[in-house]
Amino acid sequence: MAVLLSLSLVAVLFVIYTTVTSLNKNHHQKLKTAEYGCASPPRLINQRPWGIDRLEQIFRADAESRLMELFLFHFRLWGTTLEQKFLGTLAFGTIEPRNLEAILSTNFEDWSLGLRDQVMKPFFGSGIFTQDGKAWETSRALLRPQFTHRQYEDCEVFRGSVDALLDNLATQGPQADLQPHIFALTLDVTTAFLFGDSVGSLTGSAGRDAADFAAAFNVAQDYVAKRMRLQDLYWLVGGTKFRRACATVHSFADHIIDKNLSTDRKEERTGKYVFLDSLAEACPDRKILRSQIINVLVAGRDTTACTISWTFFLLMRHPHVLQKLKEEINEVFADRPTVSRRELKNMTYLQNVLKETLRLFPSVPVNSRTAVKDTILPVGGGENLQSPVFVPKGAAVAYSVYSMHRRPDFYGLDAELFRPERWEEDMPMNQDTINSRWGYLPFNGGPRICLGMDFGLTEAAYVVVRLLQRFPDIRLPADEKVELVGVEQQTMTLVMSSTKGCRVDLGEVSR
């Protein structure tokens, strides 16, 4: 009986504590809202305590491969800036360029990555994508010099892996799912750039360890994505399988680093730029070196693979765009296999195809920041949705570039359609300076803009050109269902890929 009374007392005290804390927070928020002249944005209405129904919605939509469709629906229904109580915590969502400028640039110091370090650390370690403050500044200064385009101006770092991809596809028969091949390609390209040699996923030289690494890599990413969605309750997702996958990735990375930093291997590469050699000189701590390599490896493999896969997914469903692109490629290169970065950058239609692909399918479609002090979002509140919004310290703001990139008031009434020509037109977005600068963010913006943006775009452009040269008759398989853009199923991990892959009919092979 005494135990039951004690437990009851603890429960009552906990309820009192949480109630008083909540009331104090609400009072503080009202005072600050009035002080800053703010107004509340539309609120998503919860049907169950603690916003459990919101969590159920997210997991159901994710299981059906329609998570981005759910987020887009919320913004179209309620407005471009929202607030909600999620697992008992106040949170916001926005697709307003003015708010993104404040979060990512003008008020950069008011925001952090929140729980990302705790959520991702078992896999990523301490690297540029999980760090804030001085640690992040150090990492960025360490990595920035490694991405100067003179290191890949002649595109030689891509050539061997792309040749292997084309040869593999040519021997597979007329039909293939490009997506897994593209992910293998970007893994090979990224490891070739990082280590001087690729892991050989496409050449058959990859051993059992490399295969185990790739599988563990995917498992670890899937766990991290699920942990991110649970916010403060991220620790509920983990366990032996997650820890084993992280350990496999770390062990393989350590092996590759040790192998490629050996005296013999370094002597073999004399005179050749290798990312790892340069980074190791500036970063002698092996654990930190491994973390930075894994951080770059995740970004280098997945984001670029998604961009290339979605590009072909769209080209196969828009033959008039494909034909126009092939004409530009033939005009610039004919059958010449040597391609330079400068030539790729000067191909207007190719660049517009990539821009339009990244508009509709940004590799990282949703991101978030957490307020480290009381701050404001410039717009989104009040009856006209133009008043500033007060964001208390500790509240998270998610921003969906996927949804923002589909705004008709920015990109026209056909914003849902794949139309590369729009990038040569005066889109509504361009009527406002802030909208034109912050309404298109496939690589983030501000101080944390993607360091590998140019490398990834160059790789994607190179692969598109070489693949269309080798397979000029590539087309959509006759039995493939064509759906409206945005209705297809999408798989979300740390990036967004096509759930059903990218099936193609390769047609005749050009030699």
C-alpha positions in Angstrom: 0.0 0.0 0.0 2.8 2.4 0.9 4.5 1.8 -2.5 1.2 2.5 -4.3 0.8 5.7 -2.3 4.3 6.8 -3.1 3.9 6.1 -6.8 0.6 8.0 -6.8 2.3 11.0 -5.1 5.1 10.9 -7.7 2.5 10.8 -10.5 0.6 13.7 -9.1 3.7 15.8 -8.5 4.8 15.1 -12.1 1.5 16.2 -13.5 1.6 19.4 -11.4 5.2 20.1 -12.5 4.5 19.6 -16.2 1.3 21.7 -16.0 3.1 24.6 -14.2 6.0 24.4 -16.6 3.7 24.5 -19.5 1.8 27.4 -18.1 5.0 29.3 -17.5 6.2 28.7 -21.0 2.9 29.8 -22.5 3.0 33.0 -20.3 6.6 33.7 -21.4 5.7 33.1 -25.0 2.7 35.5 -24.8 4.8 38.2 -23.3 7.6 37.9 -25.9 5.1 37.7 -28.7 3.6 41.0 -27.6 7.1 42.5 -27.1 8.2 41.7 -30.6 4.9 42.6 -32.3 4.5 38.9 -33.4 1.4 36.9 -34.2 0.7 33.2 -34.2 0.8 31.3 -37.5 -1.9 28.7 -38.4 -1.8 25.7 -36.0 -2.2 22.1 -37.0 -4.9 20.7 -34.9 -4.1 17.5 -32.9 -6.8 14.9 -32.4 -4.9 13.1 -29.7 -2.8 14.1 -26.6 0.8 15.0 -27.2 0.3 15.1 -31.0 0.5 11.3 -31.2 -1.8 11.4 -34.2 0.8 13.5 -36.0 3.4 10.9 -35.4 1.1 8.2 -36.6 0.4 10.2 -39.8 4.1 10.6 -40.5 4.9 6.9 -40.0 1.9 5.8 -42.0 2.8 8.2 -44.9 6.4 7.0 -44.7 5.3 3.3 -44.9 3.2 4.2 -47.9 6.2 6.1 -49.5 4.2 9.3 -49.5 5.8 11.4 -46.8 6.5 14.4 -48.9 3.0 14.3 -50.2 1.7 14.6 -46.6 4.0 17.6 -45.9 2.9 19.3 -49.1 -0.7 18.8 -48.2 -0.3 20.4 -44.8 1.3 23.6 -46.3 -1.3 23.9 -49.0 -4.1 23.4 -46.6 -2.9 25.6 -43.7 -0.4 28.1 -45.0 3.3 28.6 -45.7 4.2 28.8 -42.0 2.7 26.5 -39.4 3.0 25.6 -35.8 2.1 22.4 -34.0 2.5 20.5 -30.8 4.5 17.5 -31.6 5.1 14.9 -28.9 4.2 17.6 -26.4 6.8 20.1 -27.8 6.1 23.3 -29.8 7.4 23.1 -33.3 7.1 25.0 -36.5 7.3 24.4 -40.3 7.9 26.9 -43.0 8.4 27.2 -46.8 8.8 31.0 -46.8 12.0 32.3 -48.3 12.2 35.3 -45.9 12.1 32.8 -43.0 14.7 30.6 -44.6 17.0 33.7 -45.1 16.7 34.5 -41.4 17.3 30.9 -40.3 20.2 30.1 -42.7 21.8 33.5 -43.0 20.9 36.8 -41.4 20.1 35.2 -37.9 22.4 32.2 -38.4 23.7 32.5 -34.8 20.2 32.1 -33.4 20.0 28.5 -34.7 21.6 25.1 -34.2 21.2 21.6 -35.6 19.3 20.7 -32.5 19.5 16.9 -31.8 21.3 16.0 -35.0 24.5 15.3 -33.2 23.0 12.9 -30.7 20.8 11.2 -33.3 23.5 10.7 -35.9 26.7 10.4 -33.9 26.7 6.6 -33.7 27.0 6.5 -37.5 28.5 9.8 -38.5 30.8 10.4 -35.6 31.7 14.1 -35.1 31.9 15.6 -38.5 30.8 18.6 -40.6 27.1 17.5 -40.9 26.6 17.0 -37.2 28.6 19.8 -35.7 27.7 23.4 -34.6 29.7 26.4 -33.6 33.5 26.3 -33.5 33.7 22.6 -34.2 31.7 23.1 -37.4 33.8 26.2 -38.4 36.9 24.1 -38.0 35.6 21.2 -40.1 34.4 23.6 -42.9 37.8 25.3 -43.0 39.4 21.8 -43.1 37.2 20.5 -46.0 36.6 23.6 -48.1 40.1 23.6 -49.9 39.5 19.9 -50.9 36.6 20.8 -53.2 38.2 23.3 -55.5 37.2 22.5 -59.1 40.7 22.3 -60.4 40.9 18.9 -58.7 38.3 17.5 -61.2 38.3 20.1 -64.1 39.2 17.4 -66.6 36.6 14.9 -65.2 39.2 12.2 -65.0 38.1 11.3 -61.5 34.7 10.2 -63.0 35.9 8.4 -66.1 36.9 5.0 -64.8 33.8 4.4 -62.7 31.5 5.7 -65.5 33.2 3.5 -68.1 32.6 0.5 -65.7 28.9 1.5 -65.4 28.4 1.7 -69.1 30.1 -1.6 -69.7 28.0 -3.3 -67.0 24.7 -1.9 -68.5 25.7 -3.0 -72.0 26.1 -6.6 -71.0 22.8 -6.8 -69.0 20.3 -6.9 -71.8 17.9 -4.3 -73.0 16.1 -3.5 -69.7 17.7 -2.4 -66.4 16.9 -0.6 -63.2 19.4 2.3 -63.3 19.0 3.3 -59.6 21.1 0.6 -57.9 23.7 0.9 -60.6 23.9 4.7 -60.1 24.3 4.3 -56.3 27.2 1.9 -56.9 28.6 4.4 -59.4 28.6 7.3 -56.9 30.1 5.1 -54.2 32.9 4.3 -56.6 33.4 7.9 -57.7 33.4 9.2 -54.2 35.9 6.6 -52.9 38.1 7.3 -55.9 38.1 11.0 -55.1 38.6 10.4 -51.4 41.2 7.6 -51.5 42.7 7.7 -55.0 41.1 4.3 -55.8 37.5 3.3 -55.8 36.2 0.3 -53.8 35.3 -1.3 -57.1 31.6 -1.8 -56.8 31.1 -1.8 -60.5 34.3 -3.6 -61.7 33.9 -6.8 -59.7 37.0 -6.0 -57.7 35.0 -5.2 -54.5 35.5 -8.0 -51.9 33.1 -9.3 -49.3 34.1 -6.5 -46.9 33.0 -3.8 -49.5 29.7 -5.5 -50.0 29.1 -5.8 -46.2 30.1 -2.1 -45.9 27.5 -1.0 -48.6 24.8 -3.1 -46.9 25.6 -1.7 -43.4 25.8 1.8 -44.8 22.2 1.5 -46.0 21.0 0.0 -42.7 22.6 2.7 -40.6 21.1 5.4 -42.7 17.6 3.9 -42.4 17.9 3.9 -38.6 19.2 7.4 -38.5 16.3 8.6 -40.6 13.8 7.0 -38.2 15.6 8.4 -35.2 15.3 11.9 -36.7 11.6 11.7 -37.0 11.1 10.9 -33.3 12.9 14.0 -32.2 13.4 13.9 -28.3 12.4 10.2 -28.3 15.1 9.3 -30.9 16.7 6.9 -28.4 13.7 4.5 -28.8 15.2 3.5 -32.2 18.5 1.7 -32.1 19.6 -1.6 -30.7 22.0 -4.3 -31.8 21.3 -4.2 -35.5 22.0 -0.4 -35.6 25.2 -0.6 -33.5 26.5 -3.5 -35.6 25.8 -1.6 -38.9 27.7 1.5 -37.5 30.6 -0.7 -36.4 30.9 -2.3 -39.8 30.9 1.1 -41.5 33.6 2.4 -39.1 35.7 -0.7 -39.4 35.7 -0.6 -43.2 36.5 3.2 -43.2 39.4 2.6 -40.8 40.7 -0.2 -43.1 40.5 1.9 -46.2 42.2 4.9 -44.5 45.0 2.8 -43.1 45.5 1.1 -46.5 45.6 4.3 -48.5 47.8 6.2 -46.1 50.4 3.5 -46.1 53.8 4.6 -47.4 53.7 2.3 -50.4 50.3 3.5 -51.6 51.3 7.2 -51.1 54.4 6.7 -53.2 52.3 5.1 -56.0 50.2 8.3 -56.1 53.1 10.7 -56.2 52.0 13.9 -58.0 48.3 12.9 -58.0 45.8 14.8 -55.9 44.1 12.6 -53.3 41.5 14.0 -50.9 42.6 11.7 -48.1 46.3 12.6 -48.3 45.6 16.4 -48.1 43.0 16.0 -45.3 45.3 13.7 -43.3 48.0 16.3 -43.3 45.7 18.8 -41.7 43.9 16.3 -39.5 46.3 13.9 -37.7 43.6 12.6 -35.3 42.5 9.2 -36.8 39.1 9.1 -35.2 38.2 12.7 -36.4 39.6 11.9 -39.9 37.4 8.8 -40.1 34.3 10.9 -39.1 35.0 13.5 -41.7 35.5 10.9 -44.4 32.2 9.1 -43.5 30.4 12.5 -43.5 31.7 13.3 -47.0 31.1 9.7 -48.2 27.4 9.9 -47.2 26.9 13.2 -49.0 29.0 12.2 -52.0 27.3 8.9 -52.6 23.6 9.5 -51.8 22.8 13.0 -52.9 24.4 12.7 -56.3 23.0 9.3 -56.9 19.5 10.6 -56.2 20.0 13.5 -58.5 21.1 11.3 -61.4 18.4 8.7 -60.8 15.6 11.2 -60.7 17.0 12.9 -63.8 16.7 9.7 -65.8 13.3 8.9 -64.1 12.0 12.2 -65.5 13.7 12.1 -68.9 12.2 8.7 -69.6 8.7 10.1 -69.0 9.3 13.3 -71.0 10.6 12.1 -74.5 10.5 15.7 -75.9 12.9 16.9 -73.2 15.1 13.8 -73.8 15.3 14.5 -77.5 16.2 18.2 -77.0 18.9 17.2 -74.5 20.4 14.6 -76.9 20.5 17.2 -79.7 22.5 19.6 -77.4 24.9 16.7 -76.5 25.4 15.8 -80.1 26.0 19.4 -81.0 28.7 19.9 -78.3 30.4 16.5 -78.2 29.2 14.3 -81.1 30.7 10.9 -80.1 33.7 12.4 -78.3 34.1 10.8 -74.9 36.4 13.5 -73.5 34.3 15.9 -71.5 35.5 18.8 -69.3 33.7 20.6 -66.5 33.8 23.9 -68.4 32.0 22.3 -71.4 29.4 20.8 -69.1 28.8 24.1 -67.3 28.2 25.8 -70.7 25.5 23.4 -71.8 22.4 25.5 -71.1 19.8 22.9 -71.6 21.6 20.2 -69.7 22.0 22.6 -66.7 18.3 23.5 -66.9 17.4 19.8 -66.9 19.5 19.3 -63.7 18.0 22.4 -62.1 14.5 21.3 -62.8 15.2 17.8 -61.5 16.5 19.3 -58.3 13.6 21.6 -58.0 11.1 18.7 -58.1 13.2 16.2 -56.3 15.8 17.9 -54.0 18.1 15.2 -52.6 17.5 16.4 -49.0 13.8 17.5 -49.2 13.3 18.4 -45.5 15.7 20.0 -43.0 15.4 21.6 -39.6 17.0 24.0 -37.2 16.5 24.5 -33.4 16.4 28.0 -31.8 19.3 28.4 -29.3 17.6 31.6 -27.9 14.3 33.4 -28.3 14.1 34.6 -31.9 11.6 35.4 -34.7 10.6 34.3 -38.2 10.0 37.4 -40.3 6.6 36.3 -41.8 3.8 33.8 -41.4 1.7 35.0 -38.5 -1.6 36.9 -38.1 -4.7 37.0 -40.2 -2.8 38.1 -43.3 0.1 35.6 -42.6 2.6 38.5 -42.9 3.3 39.2 -39.2 6.5 38.0 -37.6 6.3 34.7 -35.6 7.9 34.3 -32.2 10.0 31.2 -31.8 11.0 30.4 -28.2 14.4 29.0 -27.3 14.4 25.2 -27.8 11.7 25.1 -30.5 12.5 23.4 -33.8 11.6 24.8 -37.2 11.4 22.3 -40.1 11.6 23.6 -43.7 10.6 21.7 -46.7 12.3 22.7 -49.9 10.4 20.0 -51.6 7.1 21.9 -50.9 8.6 25.3 -51.5 9.9 24.3 -54.9 6.3 23.4 -55.9 4.8 26.7 -55.0 2.7 28.0 -58.1 3.2 31.6 -56.9 7.0 31.1 -57.4 7.2 28.8 -60.4 4.0 29.3 -62.2 0.7 27.4 -62.4 2.5 24.4 -63.9 4.9 24.1 -60.9 4.1 20.4 -60.6 5.3 19.7 -64.1 8.8 18.8 -65.3 9.6 21.7 -67.7 13.3 22.7 -67.9 12.4 25.6 -70.2 11.0 27.5 -67.2 14.6 28.4 -66.2 14.9 30.5 -69.3 11.7 32.4 -68.4 10.9 35.2 -66.0 9.3 33.1 -63.3 7.0 34.8 -60.7 9.7 34.1 -58.1 12.1 36.5 -59.8 9.8 39.5 -59.1 11.1 39.6 -55.5 14.8 39.6 -54.7 14.5 37.5 -51.5 12.3 35.0 -53.2 14.6 34.6 -56.1 17.6 34.0 -53.8 15.9 31.8 -51.2 13.1 30.2 -53.1 15.3 27.6 -54.7 17.5 25.7 -52.2 18.5 22.2 -53.4 21.9 22.7 -51.7 20.9 24.7 -48.7 22.0 28.2 -48.3 24.0 30.7 -46.2 27.2 29.7 -44.3 26.2 26.0 -44.4 25.7 25.8 -48.2 26.9 22.5 -49.6 30.6 22.4 -50.1 30.3 19.6 -52.7 27.7 21.3 -54.8 29.9 21.9 -57.8 31.4 18.5 -57.6 28.0 16.8 -57.4 26.6 18.8 -60.3 29.6 18.1 -62.5 29.4 14.4 -61.8 25.7 14.3 -62.5 26.2 16.2 -65.8 29.1 14.0 -66.9 27.1 10.8 -66.2 24.1 12.1 -68.1 26.2 13.0 -71.2 28.2 9.7 -71.2 25.1 7.5 -70.7 23.1 9.2 -73.5 26.1 8.9 -75.8 26.5 5.2 -75.1 22.7 4.5 -75.2 21.2 7.0 -77.6 17.9 5.0 -77.9 17.3 4.7 -74.2 13.6 4.9 -73.4 10.9 4.0 -70.9 10.0 0.3 -71.0 6.7 -0.3 -72.8 5.1 -1.9 -69.7 6.1 0.9 -67.3 3.3 2.9 -65.8 3.5 6.6 -66.2 2.1 8.7 -63.3 1.9 12.4 -62.7 5.1 13.9 -61.3 4.9 13.8 -57.5 2.4 10.9 -57.3 5.2 8.3 -57.6 6.3 6.5 -54.4 9.3 8.0 -52.7 11.6 6.4 -50.2 13.0 8.7 -47.5 16.2 7.9 -45.6 18.6 10.9 -45.2 17.8 11.5 -48.9 14.8 10.9 -51.2 14.9 8.2 -53.9 12.3 6.4 -56.1 10.7 3.5 -54.2 10.3 1.5 -57.5 13.7 2.5 -58.9 14.3 3.8 -62.4 13.6 1.2 -65.0 14.8 1.9 -68.6 15.0 0.1 -71.9 18.5 0.8 -73.1 17.8 0.1 -76.8 20.8 -0.1 -79.2 24.3 0.4 -77.8 26.5 3.0 -79.5 30.1 1.9 -79.7 
